[in-house]
C-alpha cells in the first residue's frame, strides 16, 4: 500500500494527550488556525464534533470577495483586508482551487443613468482595492463598460427590452468552499497537525479539554498550552460570554440549462438598496447558485439551516427581473443556507461589520469570531498570535496549500480535468491512490457520476481526507448533496468507495 502521510482521521484513537495548541472547530477558520500554528512549529490537535466544513464554511456563495460591499458601508479597513486576502488566496494559497469570475451588472431600464454611473464608480473603487492589494491585473482584469451585444454573450437569456449594455467587473470564485477547507485541513496534517473529526468537546478551559470520541464513546483528556475556539455560530455554546447575532444567507440551486449559456455571475441590484445584490453564479459541475439573503435569526442553532419560503421568493423575484423568461419554482433543484457568525451589536445584520474579533474568556479560552471565508488566513494568524505560544512568524502568507501551482502549470498537467480542478498537482496522486487501493482500472475509477463525481476522488476522500460515511462523501468532500435527486443517484458510488476502502483495511 502507498504510505499515507497527509491524513485527516475520524475519531481520537492514538490522539495526543498533550499539545501546544488545541483547536476546536474545523471550518475554514479552525483549519486555518491549525495550519498556521503547525507551520510555526507548534504541536497541534484540531478537532470537530462532526466533520470538516460541517457548518457555515460549506454554505457560502463560493466567492472570494474583494471587499467592495464593505467599502460601500464605509468599512475601509475590512474592504482592504478582504482585497489583500483575496489576492493571497488566488495567487499563492490556492490558485488550483480558485479562478477569476466575471461579474455582469446588466444595465436594464430599471437601472437609471445615475445608478449606473454610481455603480461604475464603485467598480473603479474596487479596482483601486485590487491595485493597493497588489493583485495582478492578469488575475483580476479591470472593470469596463460593455455593449448590449457583449452583455448578451455572457448571458444570452436576458430580457433585451430596455437593455443598453452592462458593467463588467471581476472577483474570485472557489471551485468549492468545502473542498478548499478540506485541502486546508489536509495541508495542516502534512505540516504535523493532528486533525480529527467525530471528536466532540465535553468541556474546555484555556489549558485543557475533555473530548468524546463519537465513534467509540470513549473520553479523551487533553492538556494544552492554549485552546482556540473556532466553532463559528456555535462559539457561544462553548464560551458563554461570547454573544453572536447570526445572519442567514440562503441560496437556490438550478441546472445550468435553466439559464443556458451563462458565463458570468449575473448581478442584480436589490431594489431599494445601494450595496446589496442577488447573484446567479455558474458552477463547474453544471449547476447555478442564486443567492443570497441576509436574514437575522434567533433561537437554537441548527446543524443544517433551512431557507424560508419568503427568502426563496425574494431571490426568484430579484434575479428574474433581468430575464426574458422568469425562473419558476419548479426550476429549483435544491436550496441551501448558512449562518454568518456576526458579533452582536445594534442594527440589522445587513449593517453589522464583517470584521473579525479575537476574544479571551475568563477561563482563558481564545475565541475567534466574525469575519468571512475570504479573510480566514488573517483571522487564523491573529488567533495564533493571541495565544502567545511562539515568537516564530506566521508563514501562511507565502505558503501554497497541497496541490497549489501557477495556473499555467496546472493547465499543462497530464491528468483528468476534474481532478486537476479539485486537487491541482495532486490529481495524479488521487488517481494512483485509487488504482492501488481498489485494483480497478483508471477508466472505471474516472467514470463520471452525478455532477461529474468520480470513484477515484471518493476513495481518496476516505484514505486521505477522513471521510467516514456517505454523508461525508456526498455532502462535504463533493457537493452532490446540494441536489437531492443527484445525491440519491450517487449513494451507490459512495457506498462502493467505502466498501473498497474497508476491504483494503483502511
MARDREN-592303 format. One record per residue (C-alpha): x negated, z, y negated. Coordinates in steps of 0.2 Angstrom, whole numbers, plus 5000, padded with zeros to 4 digits. Each point is the difference from the previous one (the first is absolute). Last residue first. Layout:
# residues N
R / X / Z / Y;
...
This chain:
# residues 506
R / 5040 / 5028 / 4993;
R / 5002 / 5001 / 5019;
R / 5000 / 4980 / 5002;
R / 5017 / 5002 / 5008;
R / 5006 / 5010 / 4984;
R / 4993 / 4986 / 4989;
R / 5009 / 4987 / 5009;
R / 5016 / 5010 / 5000;
R / 4999 / 5003 / 4982;
R / 4998 / 4982 / 4996;
R / 5014 / 4996 / 5011;
R / 5012 / 5012 / 4991;
R / 4995 / 4991 / 4984;
R / 5004 / 4983 / 5007;
R / 5016 / 5006 / 5007;
R / 5005 / 5008 / 4984;
R / 4998 / 4984 / 4989;
R / 5017 / 4993 / 5002;
R / 5008 / 5017 / 4994;
R / 4988 / 5000 / 4986;
R / 5005 / 4983 / 4995;
R / 5018 / 5005 / 4999;
R / 4997 / 5015 / 4990;
R / 4989 / 4992 / 4987;
R / 4988 / 5012 / 4992;
R / 4995 / 5005 / 5017;
R / 4989 / 4984 / 5002;
R / 4988 / 5009 / 4987;
R / 4985 / 5001 / 5011;
R / 4989 / 5015 / 5003;
R / 5014 / 5010 / 4991;
R / 5017 / 4996 / 5007;
R / 4997 / 4990 / 5015;
R / 4985 / 5008 / 5008;
R / 5002 / 5018 / 4994;
R / 5019 / 4999 / 5005;
R / 4995 / 4993 / 5017;
R / 4989 / 5015 / 5004;
R / 4983 / 5008 / 4998;
R / 4991 / 4989 / 4987;
R / 4983 / 5008 / 4997;
R / 4992 / 4986 / 4991;
R / 4986 / 4994 / 5012;
R / 5007 / 4999 / 5018;
R / 5018 / 5000 / 4996;
R / 5000 / 4989 / 4984;
R / 4988 / 4989 / 5009;
R / 5012 / 4997 / 5014;
R / 5014 / 4996 / 4986;
R / 4988 / 4988 / 4992;
R / 4996 / 4990 / 5015;
R / 5019 / 4999 / 5005;
R / 5004 / 4990 / 4985;
R / 5012 / 5002 / 4985;
R / 5005 / 4984 / 4992;
R / 5016 / 5006 / 4992;
R / 5008 / 5002 / 5017;
R / 4987 / 4996 / 5014;
R / 4985 / 4988 / 4999;
R / 4990 / 4996 / 5015;
R / 4983 / 5007 / 4996;
R / 4997 / 5011 / 5015;
R / 5007 / 4986 / 5011;
R / 4988 / 4987 / 4993;
R / 4985 / 5012 / 5000;
R / 5001 / 5002 / 5019;
R / 5005 / 5016 / 5008;
R / 4988 / 5013 / 5007;
R / 5010 / 5014 / 4991;
R / 4986 / 5011 / 4993;
R / 4986 / 4987 / 4999;
R / 5011 / 4986 / 4992;
R / 5008 / 5012 / 4988;
R / 4983 / 5007 / 4994;
R / 4994 / 4982 / 4998;
R / 5015 / 4996 / 4989;
R / 4999 / 5014 / 4989;
R / 4981 / 4999 / 4999;
R / 5002 / 4982 / 4994;
R / 5012 / 5005 / 4986;
R / 4988 / 5013 / 4994;
R / 4993 / 4989 / 4986;
R / 5017 / 5001 / 4992;
R / 5013 / 5011 / 5010;
R / 5017 / 4995 / 4994;
R / 4997 / 4983 / 4992;
R / 4987 / 4996 / 5012;
R / 5011 / 5005 / 5015;
R / 5014 / 4988 / 4993;
R / 4988 / 4986 / 4998;
R / 4993 / 5000 / 5017;
R / 4981 / 5001 / 5000;
R / 4985 / 4989 / 4995;
R / 4997 / 5008 / 4983;
R / 4997 / 4988 / 4986;
R / 5014 / 5006 / 4989;
R / 4995 / 5018 / 5002;
R / 4983 / 4995 / 4992;
R / 5008 / 4992 / 4986;
R / 5011 / 5015 / 4997;
R / 4985 / 5012 / 4999;
R / 5000 / 5012 / 5014;
R / 5009 / 5016 / 5006;
R / 5003 / 5003 / 5019;
R / 4997 / 5018 / 4999;
R / 5003 / 5006 / 4982;
R / 4988 / 4995 / 4987;
R / 4990 / 5013 / 4990;
R / 4995 / 4998 / 4982;
R / 5013 / 5012 / 4992;
R / 5001 / 5010 / 5016;
R / 4983 / 5009 / 4998;
R / 5004 / 5016 / 4991;
R / 4985 / 5009 / 4995;
R / 4992 / 5014 / 5010;
R / 5001 / 5017 / 4992;
R / 5010 / 5007 / 5014;
R / 5014 / 5011 / 5004;
R / 5008 / 5002 / 4983;
R / 5018 / 4997 / 5006;
R / 5005 / 4993 / 4983;
R / 4987 / 4986 / 5003;
R / 5009 / 4996 / 5016;
R / 5017 / 4999 / 4991;
R / 4993 / 4989 / 4986;
R / 4992 / 4988 / 5012;
R / 5016 / 4998 / 5010;
R / 5011 / 4997 / 4984;
R / 4987 / 4987 / 4994;
R / 5002 / 4991 / 5017;
R / 5019 / 5002 / 5001;
R / 5002 / 4991 / 4983;
R / 5009 / 4984 / 5007;
R / 5011 / 5011 / 5011;
R / 5008 / 5010 / 4987;
R / 4996 / 5016 / 4989;
R / 5009 / 5016 / 5002;
R / 4993 / 5014 / 5012;
R / 4984 / 5007 / 5006;
R / 5001 / 5018 / 5006;
R / 4985 / 5012 / 5002;
R / 5004 / 5015 / 5011;
R / 4992 / 5016 / 4992;
R / 5013 / 5013 / 5005;
R / 5006 / 5001 / 4982;
R / 5002 / 4981 / 5000;
R / 4988 / 4987 / 4993;
R / 5007 / 4984 / 4991;
R / 4993 / 4983 / 4999;
R / 5011 / 4988 / 4990;
R / 5004 / 4982 / 5000;
R / 5006 / 4989 / 4986;
R / 5016 / 4991 / 5004;
R / 5008 / 5007 / 4984;
R / 5019 / 5003 / 5001;
R / 5010 / 4988 / 4990;
R / 5009 / 4992 / 5015;
R / 5002 / 5017 / 5008;
R / 5011 / 5005 / 4985;
R / 4995 / 5013 / 4988;
R / 4993 / 5017 / 5000;
R / 4986 / 5003 / 5013;
R / 4998 / 5002 / 5019;
R / 4984 / 4992 / 5006;
R / 5004 / 4983 / 5009;
R / 4998 / 4998 / 5019;
R / 5008 / 4982 / 5001;
R / 5013 / 4999 / 5014;
R / 5001 / 4984 / 5010;
R / 5014 / 4989 / 5005;
R / 5003 / 4986 / 5013;
R / 5013 / 4986 / 5003;
R / 5002 / 4987 / 5013;
R / 5007 / 4983 / 5004;
R / 5009 / 4997 / 4983;
R / 5008 / 4983 / 5000;
R / 5017 / 5007 / 5004;
R / 5000 / 5009 / 4984;
R / 5000 / 4983 / 4991;
R / 4986 / 4994 / 4989;
R / 5006 / 4990 / 4986;
R / 4999 / 4981 / 5000;
R / 4991 / 4991 / 4986;
R / 4990 / 5016 / 4997;
R / 4993 / 5009 / 4985;
R / 5015 / 5013 / 4999;
R / 4999 / 5002 / 5018;
R / 4985 / 5012 / 4998;
R / 5009 / 5012 / 4989;
R / 5017 / 5000 / 5010;
R / 4992 / 5002 / 5017;
R / 4989 / 5014 / 4994;
R / 5014 / 5010 / 4992;
R / 5011 / 4997 / 5016;
R / 4987 / 5007 / 5011;
R / 4998 / 5015 / 4988;
R / 5018 / 5003 / 5000;
R / 5001 / 5000 / 5019;
R / 4987 / 5014 / 5001;
R / 4982 / 4998 / 5006;
R / 4995 / 5010 / 5015;
R / 4985 / 5012 / 5001;
R / 4991 / 5002 / 5017;
R / 4993 / 5018 / 5003;
R / 5013 / 5007 / 4988;
R / 4996 / 5011 / 4986;
R / 5013 / 5014 / 4998;
R / 5009 / 5000 / 4984;
R / 4999 / 4989 / 4984;
R / 4996 / 4982 / 4996;
R / 4997 / 4991 / 4984;
R / 5003 / 4981 / 5002;
R / 4987 / 4987 / 4995;
R / 5004 / 4984 / 5008;
R / 4990 / 4986 / 5007;
R / 5000 / 4987 / 5007;
R / 5002 / 4984 / 5010;
R / 4989 / 4998 / 5015;
R / 4998 / 4982 / 5007;
R / 4997 / 4997 / 5019;
R / 4989 / 4987 / 5009;
R / 4986 / 5011 / 5005;
R / 4989 / 4996 / 4985;
R / 5012 / 5008 / 4988;
R / 5009 / 4992 / 4985;
R / 5005 / 5013 / 4987;
R / 5016 / 4999 / 4990;
R / 4998 / 5012 / 4986;
R / 5012 / 5010 / 4989;
R / 4993 / 5005 / 4984;
R / 4998 / 5015 / 4988;
R / 4991 / 5000 / 4984;
R / 5012 / 4996 / 4986;
R / 5016 / 5006 / 5006;
R / 5018 / 4995 / 4997;
R / 5001 / 4987 / 5014;
R / 4987 / 5002 / 5013;
R / 4987 / 4986 / 4998;
R / 4998 / 4988 / 5014;
R / 4984 / 4996 / 5008;
R / 4998 / 4988 / 5014;
R / 4984 / 5004 / 5009;
R / 4993 / 4983 / 5003;
R / 5000 / 4987 / 5014;
R / 5019 / 4999 / 5004;
R / 5003 / 4984 / 5009;
R / 5016 / 5005 / 5008;
R / 5009 / 5015 / 4993;
R / 5011 / 5005 / 5015;
R / 4989 / 4991 / 5011;
R / 4986 / 5013 / 4997;
R / 5011 / 5012 / 5010;
R / 5006 / 5015 / 4989;
R / 4995 / 5019 / 4999;
R / 5008 / 5011 / 4986;
R / 4990 / 5013 / 4991;
R / 5004 / 5018 / 4994;
R / 4989 / 5011 / 4989;
R / 5005 / 5018 / 5000;
R / 4993 / 5013 / 4988;
R / 4995 / 5017 / 5005;
R / 4999 / 5014 / 4987;
R / 4986 / 5011 / 5006;
R / 4996 / 5019 / 4997;
R / 4984 / 5007 / 5009;
R / 5002 / 5019 / 5000;
R / 5006 / 5000 / 5018;
R / 4984 / 4992 / 5008;
R / 5004 / 4992 / 5017;
R / 5018 / 4996 / 4996;
R / 4996 / 4995 / 4983;
R / 4988 / 4986 / 5006;
R / 5013 / 4992 / 5010;
R / 5002 / 4985 / 4987;
R / 4982 / 4997 / 5002;
R / 4991 / 5009 / 5014;
R / 4983 / 5000 / 4993;
R / 4996 / 5019 / 5001;
R / 4982 / 5002 / 5000;
R / 4992 / 5015 / 5009;
R / 4982 / 5007 / 4996;
R / 4986 / 5008 / 5009;
R / 5010 / 4998 / 5016;
R / 5005 / 5011 / 5015;
R / 5012 / 4992 / 5012;
R / 5011 / 5008 / 5013;
R / 5008 / 4988 / 5013;
R / 5017 / 5004 / 5007;
R / 5006 / 4991 / 5016;
R / 5016 / 4991 / 5001;
R / 4992 / 4987 / 5011;
R / 5004 / 4983 / 4990;
R / 5006 / 5009 / 4984;
R / 4983 / 5009 / 4999;
R / 5004 / 5014 / 4988;
R / 4988 / 5004 / 4986;
R / 4996 / 5018 / 4993;
R / 4990 / 4998 / 4984;
R / 4985 / 5008 / 4991;
R / 4990 / 5001 / 4984;
R / 5012 / 4996 / 4985;
R / 5015 / 5006 / 5011;
R / 5010 / 4991 / 5012;
R / 5015 / 5003 / 5012;
R / 5008 / 4991 / 5015;
R / 4992 / 4983 / 4995;
R / 5006 / 4986 / 5012;
R / 4987 / 4990 / 5010;
R / 5008 / 4984 / 5007;
R / 4986 / 4990 / 4992;
R / 4982 / 5004 / 5000;
R / 4985 / 4993 / 4990;
R / 4983 / 5008 / 5003;
R / 4989 / 4994 / 4986;
R / 4983 / 4993 / 5005;
R / 4998 / 4984 / 4989;
R / 5009 / 4989 / 5013;
R / 5014 / 5012 / 5000;
R / 5002 / 4998 / 4981;
R / 5000 / 4981 / 5003;
R / 5014 / 5002 / 5012;
R / 5010 / 5010 / 4988;
R / 4998 / 4987 / 4986;
R / 5004 / 4986 / 5012;
R / 5016 / 5009 / 5005;
R / 5004 / 5003 / 4981;
R / 4998 / 4981 / 4997;
R / 5011 / 4995 / 5015;
R / 5013 / 5012 / 4994;
R / 5000 / 4991 / 4983;
R / 5000 / 4982 / 5007;
R / 4991 / 4984 / 4995;
R / 4999 / 5009 / 4983;
R / 5004 / 4991 / 4984;
R / 4990 / 5000 / 4984;
R / 5007 / 4994 / 4983;
R / 5001 / 4983 / 4991;
R / 5010 / 4993 / 4985;
R / 5010 / 4985 / 4998;
R / 5013 / 4999 / 4986;
R / 5014 / 4987 / 5003;
R / 5008 / 4984 / 4995;
R / 5016 / 4995 / 4990;
R / 5014 / 5005 / 5013;
R / 5017 / 4999 / 4991;
R / 5008 / 4992 / 5016;
R / 4986 / 4999 / 5013;
R / 5006 / 5014 / 5011;
R / 4985 / 5004 / 5011;
R / 4998 / 4993 / 5018;
R / 4984 / 4991 / 4997;
R / 4990 / 5016 / 4996;
R / 4981 / 4997 / 4998;
R / 5003 / 4981 / 4998;
R / 5015 / 5004 / 4989;
R / 4989 / 5009 / 4987;
R / 4989 / 4985 / 5000;
R / 5014 / 4989 / 4995;
R / 5007 / 5011 / 4987;
R / 4982 / 5001 / 4992;
R / 4988 / 5015 / 5001;
R / 4994 / 5013 / 4987;
R / 4984 / 5008 / 5005;
R / 4993 / 5016 / 5007;
R / 4981 / 5000 / 5004;
R / 4994 / 4999 / 5018;
R / 4998 / 5015 / 5012;
R / 4986 / 4999 / 5012;
R / 4991 / 4986 / 4992;
R / 5003 / 5008 / 4983;
R / 4989 / 5013 / 5007;
R / 5005 / 5019 / 4998;
R / 4989 / 5009 / 4987;
R / 5013 / 5013 / 4997;
R / 4999 / 4996 / 4981;
R / 5004 / 4982 / 5005;
R / 5014 / 5004 / 5011;
R / 5008 / 5012 / 4987;
R / 4998 / 4985 / 4987;
R / 5010 / 4990 / 5013;
R / 5014 / 5013 / 5000;
R / 5000 / 4999 / 4981;
R / 5002 / 4981 / 5001;
R / 5015 / 5003 / 5012;
R / 5008 / 5012 / 4988;
R / 4998 / 4987 / 4986;
R / 5008 / 4988 / 5011;
R / 5014 / 5012 / 5003;
R / 5003 / 5003 / 4982;
R / 5000 / 4981 / 4996;
R / 5013 / 4998 / 5014;
R / 5011 / 5014 / 4994;
R / 4999 / 4992 / 4982;
R / 5005 / 4983 / 5007;
R / 5014 / 5007 / 5009;
R / 5001 / 5003 / 5019;
R / 5018 / 4997 / 5006;
R / 4998 / 4981 / 4999;
R / 4986 / 5001 / 5013;
R / 4982 / 5002 / 4997;
R / 4994 / 5003 / 5018;
R / 4988 / 5014 / 5002;
R / 4988 / 4994 / 5014;
R / 4987 / 5012 / 5007;
R / 4986 / 4992 / 5010;
R / 4993 / 5011 / 5013;
R / 4981 / 5002 / 5002;
R / 4995 / 5006 / 5017;
R / 4997 / 5016 / 5010;
R / 4996 / 5006 / 5018;
R / 4983 / 4990 / 5002;
R / 4995 / 5004 / 4981;
R / 5001 / 5018 / 5005;
R / 4989 / 5012 / 4992;
R / 4989 / 4989 / 4989;
R / 5009 / 4986 / 4991;
R / 5019 / 5004 / 5002;
R / 4998 / 5019 / 5001;
R / 4987 / 5002 / 4987;
R / 5010 / 4988 / 4988;
R / 5017 / 5009 / 5003;
R / 4991 / 5017 / 4997;
R / 4994 / 4994 / 4983;
R / 5017 / 4993 / 4995;
R / 5009 / 5016 / 5006;
R / 4988 / 5011 / 4990;
R / 5003 / 4990 / 4985;
R / 5019 / 5001 / 5001;
R / 4999 / 5019 / 5004;
R / 4989 / 5003 / 4984;
R / 5011 / 4989 / 4989;
R / 5016 / 5009 / 5005;
R / 5010 / 4993 / 4985;
R / 5015 / 4995 / 5010;
R / 4996 / 4982 / 4999;
R / 4982 / 5004 / 5006;
R / 5008 / 5008 / 5015;
R / 5009 / 4984 / 5004;
R / 4984 / 4990 / 4999;
R / 4990 / 5011 / 5012;
R / 4991 / 4988 / 5011;
R / 5011 / 5002 / 5015;
R / 4994 / 4997 / 5018;
R / 5017 / 4994 / 5007;
R / 5006 / 5004 / 5018;
R / 5017 / 5004 / 4992;
R / 4998 / 5018 / 5007;
R / 5008 / 5008 / 5015;
R / 4985 / 5002 / 5012;
R / 4991 / 5012 / 4988;
R / 5015 / 5011 / 4998;
R / 5000 / 5008 / 5017;
R / 4993 / 4996 / 5017;
R / 4985 / 4991 / 4994;
R / 4990 / 5007 / 5014;
R / 5010 / 5009 / 5013;
R / 5011 / 5016 / 5001;
R / 4994 / 5017 / 4996;
R / 4985 / 4993 / 4992;
R / 4982 / 5006 / 5001;
R / 4983 / 4997 / 4992;
R / 4985 / 5010 / 5007;
R / 4984 / 4998 / 4989;
R / 4982 / 5004 / 5001;
R / 4992 / 4996 / 4983;
R / 4987 / 4987 / 4998;
R / 5006 / 4992 / 4984;
R / 5007 / 4986 / 5010;
R / 5011 / 5012 / 5010;
R / 5007 / 5007 / 4984;
R / 5005 / 4983 / 4993;
R / 5007 / 4994 / 5016;
R / 5011 / 5015 / 5003;
R / 5006 / 5000 / 4982;
R / 5005 / 4982 / 5002;
R / 5009 / 5004 / 5016;
R / 5009 / 5014 / 4991;
R / 5004 / 4989 / 4985;
R / 5006 / 4985 / 5010;
R / 5011 / 5010 / 5012;
R / 4992 / 5011 / 5012;
R / 5005 / 5017 / 4995;
R / 4991 / 5017 / 5001;
R / 4981 / 4998 / 4997;
R / 4989 / 5014 / 5007;
R / 4982 / 5001 / 4992;
R / 4984 / 5007 / 5005;
R / 5005 / 5002 / 5018;
R / 5002 / 5013 / 5014;
R / 5011 / 4999 / 5015;
R / 4996 / 4982 / 5004;
R / 5013 / 4990 / 5009;
R / 4997 / 4998 / 5019;
R / 5018 / 4997 / 5003;
R / 5009 / 5000 / 4984;
R / 5014 / 4987 / 5002;
R / 5000 / 4981 / 4996;
R / 4982 / 4992 / 4997;
R / 4993 / 4989 / 4987;
R / 4985 / 4991 / 5007;
R / 4985 / 4991 / 4992;
R / 4988 / 5002 / 5015;
R / 5008 / 4992 / 5014;
R / 4988 / 4995 / 5013;
R / 5005 / 4984 / 5009;
R / 5005 / 5003 / 5018;
